[in-house]
Amino acid sequence: MQKASRIRHITAFFLTTFTGLCAFGQTVPARPSPNSAVTLAPVAVSGVLPGPALWKVSRDGHVMWILGITSPLPKGMQWESSRVEHLIASSQQVLKPPGMEIGAKVGFWGRLFLIPSMIGLKKLPDGETLQQVLPPDLYNRWLVQKNKYLRYSWDVDRLRPTFAGEKLYSAALSRSGLTDDHAVEKTVYAAAGRDKVSVTDTYYLLMLDDPRGAAKQFKKVTMNDQRCLGNALDAIDQDFSQATERANAWATGDLRALDRILSARQQDACLSAIDGTDFAKKIGMADLPSRIRQAWIKAAEATLTHDSQSVALLPMARILGGNGYLKGLQADGYIVQSPEPPAETNADR
């Protein structure tokens, strides 16, 4: 009998892009004029900052330290990681951030024949263009930023709004002095590797019985993903300009400032774009934000039961707010302690 790891092919399927777009789905800043391009201010965070806030979750003598993460951050930003590295060294497990992966029960030949059916997934159905599917005001906003960051990308106008937004966001990010290279996560994983601490996925895994059929169906699906593109434009227009403030708040554990900056959070428009379609319901992809949340909570509770100490990575937008993930742990009987202000933080080693 084949092992599960041999039949579970985690593919770079279409929804991995949706979960990667949450960064600009977390804030809804004020919208500037659609006819004016925004000039991004240079960002810089100098010096070694004291380190981010840590939440403590505990029950029955078992402790999990939650490191809140945020993105994007200024390139070359330094943060004091010694406290986190010390906690990892005395832990048995590190949990990765929440997310989603799609798997298919196929062997090698199944994977090979799956590739052609996935070609064209990102394009609008029936050869349409963004100008045809977007409202005029949104298209005008898109055109201003496209001409600034993707002037010579001729095929981008045939992409679905979600994927066009992803491409534009990446292009703007590379020119903004910011980075989304997961440097904080890399630091944590490197520390875990040095100390031989297990690193565990917390993804919600959706297994598809017929991935080729799902890919063919998806090509024909009409999604209401205009709001996802709007969030990408909002992030470029406004969120980048807040990056230095957000980075300083994160790296000094200033939760009041972070809460204020992230106070306009809304549900992930990129996930909900597909979440409500009949296609999503047919293949078991409905209610994605809730499923991703529950998968992380399940993984966290399993770790808290098994290990005496652990460290977990969790986006700040999943901690702060009314439906934060840690509230789910509290509801299940775990004690959640919020960080103290930086000046008053006691050594917990």
N, C-alpha and C positions, 0 to 999 in steps of 0.2 A: 504493500500500500504506500502511495506517495506521501511524503510529509507535507503538512500544510504549507510550509515555507516554499515548497517546490511548486505547488499549484496556485499559490497566492501571488499573482503578478501585479505588483503595484505599478500602475502605468501613469505616465504623465498625461492623464486624461483631462478632459476639458474643465472639470470642476476644480482642479488644483489651481487654476488661474483665478477662479472666484475667491477662494480662500486667501489667495495672495494679495487681493485688492482691499483687504480690510483696513489697511493703513489709512487710506483716504476716505474710508467710510465711517471713521470714528468721530469726526468733527464736522460741523456745519457752520463755517464762519460766514460773516456778512458777505453778500455777493456784490462785487464791484460792477462798474458799468461794462456791459458786454462788448462795447466798442473800443475799450482801452486795454492795451497790453500792460501787464504788471511787470515792473522791473524788480527783480529779486534783489534784496539787500544782501551784501556779503555777510556770512555768519562766522563767528569765531567764539570758541570757548577756551580760555587760556588757563594754564596751570592744572594741577592735579586736584580735582574736586573730591570732597570727603566721602562720597559714596551714596548710593540710592537707599531708599527706605526698604525695610524688610518687615513683612507680616509674620506673626508666629501662630501656627495652628497646632493644637495639642489635644490629646485625650489619652487617659490611662498611661501616662508616662511616655507616650510617643509624640515626637515633635516634627513638624514640617515648617521650614522657613521658606516664605514666598518672596521671590525677588520680582518686583514689578518692572517691566521693560517697556520702552517706548521707541518709536521710530517715525521719521528719520532723525538722525543725529548729525551734528557737524563733523566733518572729516577730521580725523586726528584728535578728537576729544579724548581726554584722559580722565579716568575716574578711579578712585581708590578701591581696588578690588580685594584687598587683603582680608577683610572681614568675611566676604562671601567665600573666598578660597579656603579660609580657615574652617568655615562651617561645612564646606564640601568635603574637606579632608576627614572630618569626623562623622560623615554621613554614609549611609549604605546605598543611596540611590539619588539620582537627579532626574526630575521630570521635565520633558520638553514642553514648549507651549502648546496650546490646543490648536487643532486644525482638522483637516479632512483629507483622506486618501481614498481612491477608488481602486478596487481590486477586481480581477477577473479570474475565474477558474479555468484557465487555459494553459496548455503546455507550450513548448517552444514554437511549434508550427502555428498554434493558435495566435501567439503573440506576433508572429511574422505576418500572418494574413490580416491581423487587426490593423496594422499600420495604414494600408491604403484607405480603409473605411474612415479613418480619423482625419485624413487630409481634407482641408476645407471647413473644419469645424468652427473656426473663428470668423468665417465670412458671413455676411448677411445673406439670407435666403434669396433665391431667384435673381441674383446679380444686382440687387439694390445697392444704393450708396447712402452714406450718412445724410446727405442733403435731402434725400427722398424720405427718410424715416424720422428725422429729428424735427421738432418745432423750430420755426425760424429763429427765435431768440437763442435757443440752445445751440443751434448750428452756427450762428454768428459768433458766439463765445468760443466754440470749438475751433472755428476757422482762424480767429485771432491767434490762439495759442498754437495751433497746428503750423501756421505760417512762421511762427517764431521758433519752434523747436523741431518741427518735422517737415520743413519746407520741401525737402527732396524725397520724402517718403510717399511715392505716388500711389501705393496700394492701400494706404491706411484708411482711405475713405470707403473702402469696401468691407471693412471689418465691422463686426457687431459693436455697438456702443461700449460695452464693457471692455472688450479687447482693445479697441481704439484708445480708450481711457488709460488702460494699462501701459500701452506703448508711449503715449504722450507723457504720462507721469514719470516713466523711467527716463525719457529724454530730458525732461525738465530737471529732474533730480540730479542728473549727472553734471548739469551746468550751474547748480545752485550753491555749491559748497557744502552740500549735504550728502549723506550716504545712507543706504538701507542695506548694508552688507552684513548685518547681524553680528557686529563686533562684540556686543555684550554676550550673546549666546556662545560665540566662539571662545571667549575667555572662560566662560563657565565650563564648556565641554573640554577645553584643554586642561583645566584644573581637575576635572573628573578623571580624565585620562591619566594624568600624572599619579593620582592617588588610587587608581584602579577602582573607581566608583562607577557603578552601572548607570547608564543613561537610557531612559525609557521613553518611548513614544506615548503620547496621550491622544492620538488622532481618533476621530470617529472614522471607522472603516466601513465603506459600503461595497459589498461584493455583488458584482453583476453576473448574471447567468448568461446573458447574451450581449457582450460589449459591442460587437459589430452592429447588431440591430439597434442598440441604444445610440451609437454614433450616427447611424443613418437617420434615426428619428430626430436627433438633436439638430441636424442640418436644416430641418424643415420647421423647427420650432420658432415662433415669434415670441420674443421676450420683452417685457416692459423694463428694459435695462437703461432707459434714458437717465434715470436718477443716479445710476452708478457712474455714468459719464459725467453728470453734473457734479458729483462728489469729487471726481478726479480734478475737474476744473476748479472747484472751490479750494481744494488742497493746494493747487499750484498758485492760485490767486492770493490766498490768505495764509494757509497753514505753514507754508515754507517760511514766511516772514516771522512766524512765532517760534521757529525751531530753536533759536538760541535761548529764548526765555524758557521754553519747555525743557531743553537739555540741561540748563542750569538748575531748574526746579527738580528734575529727575536726579541729577548727580549730587544734589545736596539734600535730597529727601524732603523737599518742601512740598508737602501734600496739599496745603492750601492753594498754592499757586497752580499745581497740577490739576486739582479739582476745578479751579476756575477756568483754566485753559481747555479742559476736556468737558466742561459743563454742558456744551451743546451737542453731546453725543446723541446719535440716533441709531436705529437698527441698521445692520449692514445692508445697504441697498444692493450691493453686488450679489450677495447671497440670496436676498429676497427676490431678485429679478427672475431667477429660475425656480425659486422655492414654491411659487404659487402656480406654476404651469401644470397642465394635465400630464405632460411628459414626466415631470418630477414625481408626481404622484404614482405614475405607472411603474417607475423603476425604484420606488422607495426612497426618493430623494427629498421628500417634503419635510418642512419644519427643520431645516438645517441648523440654524443658530441654536435651537434647543438641543438637538442631537449632539452637536459639537460640545456644548456646555456640559451635558450629562456625561459624555465620554470622559471629559477631563475630571469631573467630580468623581466618577467611578474609579479612575486611575489613581487619583489623589487619596481616596479613602482606602483603596487596596494597599497603597504604600504606607499610609499611616497605621494600618493594622499590622503590616508585616515588619516594618523597619522602625528601629528606635529613633533614628533621625534621618531626615531627608531634606533636599532642597528642590524647589519647583520654580519654573519660569512662567510668568503669567503677564500678558499685556496689561498696562495700567488701566486701559479702558474696560477691561474685564474684571478689575478689582473695584474701582470707584463707580458709583452710580447705584441706582435702586435695585437692579437685578444682577449685581456682581456675583461672580462665581463663589466667592468666600461666604456669601450669604447662604448659598446652598449647603456648604459644610456646616455652618452654624445651625441651620434647620435640622440637620442630621445629628446634632448633639455635640459637635466639636467646638472647642473654645478658640475663638479668633481674637488675637490681640493686635491692634493697630500699632504702627510705629510711633515712638515718641518723637517730639520735635528734635531736630539734629543736635541742638546745643545741650539737650537733656538726655540724649541717648546713652544708656549705660552699656558697658561691655557685657556681652552675653556669652563670652567664650569661657 
